[in-house]
Amino acid sequence: MVRVVKDARVLARALADPASIAGLDADGWTALLAMARAEQLIGTLAMRVDGLAMPAAVKAILDDAREAAEHGRRAALWEAEMARRALAAVDCPVVLLKGTAFVAAGLSAGQGRSIGDLDILVPRESIDTVEAALLAAGWEWVKPDPYDDAYYRRWMHELPPLIHRERDRMIDVHHTILPLTARITPDPVALIDDSVTLENALRTLSPNGMLIHAAAHLFADGDLAGGLRNLWDIRCLVEEFGTDGLAADAGRHGLSAQVARSLRIVDALFGAGEATGIDRLYVRRVTARDGWGRPTRPVTRLAFYIRSHWLRMPPAMLARHLWTKFRKA
């Protein structure tokens, strides 16, 4: 029986090679399921291993996960439709992002994917009109604090988050894909111009745009929380569309290094590659789970948390922001 579990690479292996689950013992299944839940990949895992031999109790858990993922898919598409209706009178493109975009376009990255908030991208010059239309349609502010509101509007790549008062679903309205304070400044106009129109007139980013956005979110903004799920998104997009023109498109947005790193780490986790140099630290961060799905490697996690804030804003601004948040807390 296969039992050795050290970190979430066991989950990455199961996603990339579903046959690797053969021979898992009880502890191995516990670890795999716990990690999949913690990384919000249990629906994806359920889709990948469907039809393979497994214990009856595990099959029941994964059947439930597939059902929950299907419910989440329908809810995400309905929320996108509600946003479409609310913004129908606004003369601007509305681009779906992340998980909702994957399921709306019927992409393999959407199969079993956990989907949280609705994320959309609109032109910056339309942001006030979009905001007014959403407020009129029943969305309201999640963060009414004046400092948070001002911070989002002046420095962030999105409006403060909104939640619908009846459906209790959140929407994040982006006007670009990285904070305005970040050292890298992607071109949101190009992303929107290259976007693909769906049958209902909503849009998704182009395949290369989706890859670039995922890489930007992982390596130029966040602390890699949920990184395994985003790396799986990238793996699916590459498998489905390839990488033709990706290097040139990434260069247009100043994200060549981030996109190249994402491809290397995807190959190291889900393919035959091996992480070398600093890439090993990224792999160490995104696989930091124990056999109960609990986070491990606290020093590594803290280092990437600090790094994420360092990337988002200059040192003096970061110090002021953290001091303000500390005093408010």
C-alpha positions as CSV (number, residue, x, y, z in Angstrom):
1,M,0.0,0.0,0.0
2,V,1.2,3.5,-0.9
3,R,1.4,5.6,2.3
4,V,4.3,8.2,2.0
5,V,2.9,11.7,2.3
6,K,5.2,14.7,2.9
7,D,3.4,17.7,1.3
8,A,0.8,18.6,-1.3
9,R,2.8,17.2,-4.1
10,V,0.8,14.1,-3.6
11,L,-2.3,16.1,-4.6
12,A,-0.4,17.5,-7.7
13,R,0.5,14.0,-8.7
14,A,-3.0,12.7,-8.4
15,L,-4.3,15.6,-10.5
16,A,-1.7,15.1,-13.2
17,D,-1.8,11.3,-13.2
18,P,-5.0,10.0,-11.7
19,A,-3.8,6.4,-11.9
20,S,-1.3,7.3,-9.1
21,I,-4.1,6.9,-6.6
22,A,-4.0,3.2,-7.0
23,G,-2.9,1.5,-3.8
24,L,-3.4,4.4,-1.5
25,D,-4.1,3.3,2.1
26,A,-6.4,4.9,4.5
27,D,-3.9,7.5,5.6
28,G,-3.0,8.2,2.0
29,W,-6.6,8.9,1.1
30,T,-7.1,11.0,4.2
31,A,-4.2,13.1,3.3
32,L,-5.2,13.4,-0.4
33,L,-8.8,14.4,0.4
34,A,-7.7,16.8,3.2
35,M,-5.2,18.6,1.0
36,A,-7.7,18.8,-1.9
37,R,-10.3,20.4,0.4
38,A,-7.8,22.8,1.8
39,E,-6.6,23.8,-1.6
40,Q,-10.1,24.1,-3.0
41,L,-9.4,21.4,-5.5
42,I,-11.6,18.6,-4.3
43,G,-14.1,19.1,-7.1
44,T,-11.3,19.0,-9.6
45,L,-9.8,15.9,-8.0
46,A,-13.3,14.2,-8.1
47,M,-13.6,14.9,-11.8
48,R,-10.0,13.6,-12.5
49,V,-10.4,10.3,-10.7
50,D,-14.0,9.6,-11.6
51,G,-14.4,6.0,-12.6
52,L,-11.2,4.7,-11.0
53,A,-11.2,2.1,-8.3
54,M,-11.4,3.5,-4.8
55,P,-12.9,2.7,-1.3
56,A,-16.7,3.2,-1.1
57,A,-16.3,5.9,1.5
58,V,-14.0,7.9,-0.7
59,K,-16.3,7.5,-3.7
60,A,-19.2,8.9,-1.7
61,I,-17.1,11.9,-0.6
62,L,-16.0,12.6,-4.2
63,D,-19.5,12.1,-5.6
64,D,-20.6,14.8,-3.2
65,A,-17.7,17.0,-4.3
66,R,-18.7,16.7,-8.0
67,E,-22.3,17.5,-7.1
68,A,-21.2,20.6,-5.1
69,A,-18.9,21.7,-8.0
70,E,-21.8,21.4,-10.4
71,H,-24.0,23.5,-8.1
72,G,-21.1,26.0,-7.9
73,R,-20.9,26.1,-11.7
74,R,-24.6,26.9,-12.1
75,A,-24.5,29.5,-9.3
76,A,-21.5,31.2,-10.9
77,L,-23.1,31.3,-14.3
78,W,-26.3,32.7,-12.8
79,E,-24.4,35.4,-11.0
80,A,-22.6,36.3,-14.2
81,E,-26.0,36.6,-15.9
82,M,-27.3,38.8,-13.1
83,A,-24.3,41.1,-13.6
84,R,-24.9,41.1,-17.4
85,R,-28.5,42.2,-16.9
86,A,-27.5,44.9,-14.4
87,L,-24.9,46.3,-16.8
88,A,-26.8,45.8,-20.1
89,A,-27.4,49.5,-20.4
90,V,-23.8,50.4,-19.8
91,D,-22.0,50.9,-23.0
92,C,-18.8,49.0,-22.2
93,P,-17.3,45.5,-22.5
94,V,-17.6,43.3,-19.5
95,V,-14.9,40.6,-19.2
96,L,-15.4,37.6,-16.9
97,L,-12.3,36.6,-15.0
98,K,-10.9,33.5,-13.3
99,G,-13.2,30.5,-12.5
100,T,-16.4,32.1,-13.9
101,A,-14.7,32.7,-17.2
102,F,-13.5,29.1,-17.4
103,V,-17.0,27.6,-16.9
104,A,-18.7,30.2,-19.1
105,A,-16.3,29.3,-21.9
106,G,-16.6,25.6,-21.3
107,L,-12.8,25.2,-20.7
108,S,-11.2,22.2,-19.1
109,A,-9.9,24.5,-16.3
110,G,-13.5,24.9,-15.2
111,Q,-14.1,21.2,-14.7
112,G,-14.9,20.7,-11.0
113,R,-13.3,24.1,-10.2
114,S,-14.2,25.9,-7.0
115,I,-15.6,29.3,-7.7
116,G,-15.9,32.1,-5.2
117,D,-16.6,35.7,-6.0
118,L,-17.6,36.9,-9.5
119,D,-14.7,38.8,-10.9
120,I,-15.1,41.1,-13.9
121,L,-12.8,43.5,-15.8
122,V,-14.2,46.7,-17.3
123,P,-12.5,49.8,-18.8
124,R,-11.3,52.3,-16.2
125,E,-13.2,55.1,-17.9
126,S,-16.5,53.2,-17.3
127,I,-15.9,52.3,-13.7
128,D,-18.1,55.0,-12.2
129,T,-21.0,54.0,-14.5
130,V,-20.6,50.3,-13.8
131,E,-20.5,51.0,-10.0
132,A,-23.7,53.0,-10.2
133,A,-25.5,50.3,-12.2
134,L,-24.5,47.6,-9.8
135,L,-25.6,49.6,-6.7
136,A,-28.9,50.3,-8.4
137,A,-29.3,46.6,-9.1
138,G,-29.0,45.6,-5.4
139,W,-25.2,45.3,-4.7
140,E,-23.8,47.1,-1.7
141,W,-20.5,47.8,-0.1
142,V,-18.7,45.1,1.9
143,K,-16.1,47.6,3.2
144,P,-17.9,50.8,4.3
145,D,-14.8,52.0,6.2
146,P,-13.7,55.4,4.7
147,Y,-10.0,54.5,4.8
148,D,-10.5,51.2,3.0
149,D,-12.8,52.8,0.5
150,A,-10.3,55.5,-0.3
151,Y,-7.4,53.1,-0.5
152,Y,-9.2,50.9,-3.0
153,R,-10.2,53.8,-5.2
154,R,-6.9,55.5,-5.2
155,W,-4.4,52.6,-5.3
156,M,-6.0,49.3,-6.1
157,H,-6.9,47.6,-9.4
158,E,-10.5,47.2,-8.5
159,L,-13.4,48.8,-6.7
160,P,-14.0,47.9,-3.1
161,P,-15.8,44.5,-3.1
162,L,-19.6,44.5,-3.4
163,I,-22.1,42.0,-2.2
164,H,-25.7,41.5,-3.3
165,R,-28.2,42.2,-0.6
166,E,-30.5,39.4,-1.5
167,R,-28.3,36.7,-3.0
168,D,-25.4,37.2,-0.7
169,R,-22.9,36.9,-3.6
170,M,-19.9,39.1,-4.0
171,I,-18.5,40.8,-7.1
172,D,-15.1,42.3,-7.6
173,V,-15.0,44.9,-10.4
174,H,-11.5,45.3,-11.8
175,H,-10.2,48.0,-14.2
176,T,-6.7,46.3,-14.5
177,I,-5.1,43.1,-13.2
178,L,-2.5,44.4,-10.7
179,P,-2.6,47.2,-8.1
180,L,-1.8,50.7,-9.4
181,T,1.0,50.8,-6.8
182,A,2.7,47.6,-8.2
183,R,6.0,47.8,-9.9
184,I,4.6,46.1,-13.0
185,T,1.9,47.9,-15.0
186,P,0.0,45.6,-17.4
187,D,-2.0,47.1,-20.2
188,P,-5.7,46.6,-19.4
189,V,-6.8,48.1,-22.7
190,A,-4.9,45.5,-24.7
191,L,-6.3,42.7,-22.5
192,I,-9.9,44.0,-23.2
193,D,-9.2,44.5,-26.9
194,D,-7.9,40.9,-27.2
195,S,-10.9,39.5,-25.2
196,V,-13.3,36.9,-26.7
197,T,-17.0,37.6,-26.9
198,L,-19.4,34.8,-25.7
199,E,-22.9,34.2,-27.0
200,N,-24.5,36.3,-24.3
201,A,-22.2,39.3,-25.1
202,L,-20.1,38.9,-22.0
203,R,-16.4,38.3,-22.7
204,T,-13.5,36.3,-21.4
205,L,-9.8,37.1,-21.7
206,S,-8.0,35.5,-24.7
207,P,-6.3,32.2,-23.8
208,N,-3.0,34.0,-23.5
209,G,-4.7,36.7,-21.5
210,M,-6.0,34.1,-19.1
211,L,-2.5,32.7,-18.7
212,I,-1.0,36.1,-18.1
213,H,-3.6,37.0,-15.6
214,A,-3.1,33.8,-13.6
215,A,0.7,34.3,-13.6
216,A,0.4,37.9,-12.6
217,H,-1.9,37.0,-9.7
218,L,0.5,34.3,-8.5
219,F,3.9,35.9,-8.9
220,A,3.4,39.6,-9.1
221,D,0.8,40.3,-6.5
222,G,-0.3,37.6,-4.0
223,D,1.4,35.5,-1.4
224,L,0.6,32.2,-3.3
225,A,-2.3,31.3,-1.1
226,G,-4.4,29.0,-3.2
227,G,-1.4,28.8,-5.6
228,L,-1.8,25.1,-6.4
229,R,-5.3,25.7,-7.8
230,N,-4.1,28.6,-9.9
231,L,-1.1,26.6,-11.2
232,W,-3.6,23.8,-12.2
233,D,-5.6,26.5,-14.1
234,I,-2.4,27.3,-16.0
235,R,-1.6,23.7,-16.7
236,C,-5.1,23.2,-18.1
237,L,-4.9,26.3,-20.3
238,V,-1.6,25.4,-21.7
239,E,-2.8,21.8,-22.4
240,E,-5.9,23.2,-24.1
241,F,-4.5,26.1,-26.1
242,G,-0.7,25.8,-26.2
243,T,1.6,28.8,-25.8
244,D,1.7,30.3,-29.3
245,G,2.4,34.0,-29.0
246,L,2.5,33.8,-25.2
247,A,6.0,35.1,-24.7
248,A,5.3,38.2,-26.9
249,D,2.0,38.9,-25.2
250,A,3.6,38.5,-21.7
251,G,6.3,41.0,-22.8
252,R,3.7,43.6,-23.8
253,H,2.4,43.5,-20.2
254,G,5.8,43.5,-18.5
255,L,5.2,40.0,-17.2
256,S,7.7,37.8,-19.1
257,A,9.5,36.6,-16.0
258,Q,6.3,35.8,-14.1
259,V,4.8,33.8,-17.1
260,A,8.0,31.9,-17.6
261,R,8.2,31.0,-14.0
262,S,4.6,29.8,-14.0
263,L,5.3,27.5,-16.9
264,R,8.4,26.1,-15.2
265,I,6.7,25.4,-11.9
266,V,3.7,23.9,-13.6
267,D,6.1,21.5,-15.4
268,A,7.8,20.7,-12.1
269,L,4.5,20.0,-10.2
270,F,2.4,18.4,-12.9
271,G,4.9,17.3,-15.6
272,A,8.4,15.8,-15.8
273,G,10.3,19.0,-14.9
274,E,12.3,19.6,-11.8
275,A,12.3,22.9,-9.9
276,T,15.7,24.5,-9.6
277,G,17.1,27.6,-8.0
278,I,14.6,30.0,-6.5
279,D,11.7,28.1,-8.2
280,R,12.2,25.5,-5.4
281,L,11.0,28.1,-2.9
282,Y,7.8,28.6,-4.8
283,V,7.2,24.9,-5.0
284,R,7.9,24.7,-1.3
285,R,5.3,27.4,-0.6
286,V,2.5,26.1,-2.8
287,T,2.8,22.5,-1.4
288,A,3.0,23.5,2.3
289,R,0.3,21.1,3.6
290,D,0.6,18.2,6.0
291,G,-1.3,14.9,5.9
292,W,-4.3,16.6,7.6
293,G,-4.4,19.4,5.1
294,R,-3.0,21.9,7.7
295,P,-0.7,24.6,6.6
296,T,3.0,24.0,7.2
297,R,6.3,25.8,6.8
298,P,5.3,29.0,8.6
299,V,8.6,30.8,7.9
300,T,8.2,30.2,4.2
301,R,4.5,31.4,4.3
302,L,5.5,34.5,6.2
303,A,8.3,35.3,3.8
304,F,5.8,35.1,0.8
305,Y,3.3,37.2,2.7
306,I,5.9,40.0,3.3
307,R,7.0,39.6,-0.3
308,S,3.4,40.1,-1.6
309,H,3.1,43.5,0.3
310,W,6.6,44.5,-0.9
311,L,5.5,43.9,-4.5
312,R,2.3,45.8,-4.1
313,M,3.6,49.2,-3.0
314,P,6.8,51.2,-2.4
315,P,8.4,50.9,1.1
316,A,7.2,54.2,2.5
317,M,3.7,53.7,1.3
318,L,3.7,50.2,2.7
319,A,4.8,51.4,6.1
320,R,2.1,54.0,6.2
321,H,-0.5,51.5,5.1
322,L,0.5,48.9,7.7
323,W,0.7,51.4,10.4
324,T,-2.8,52.7,9.6
325,K,-4.2,49.2,9.6
326,F,-2.5,48.4,12.8
327,R,-3.9,51.5,14.6
328,K,-7.4,50.7,13.3
329,A,-7.2,47.1,14.4
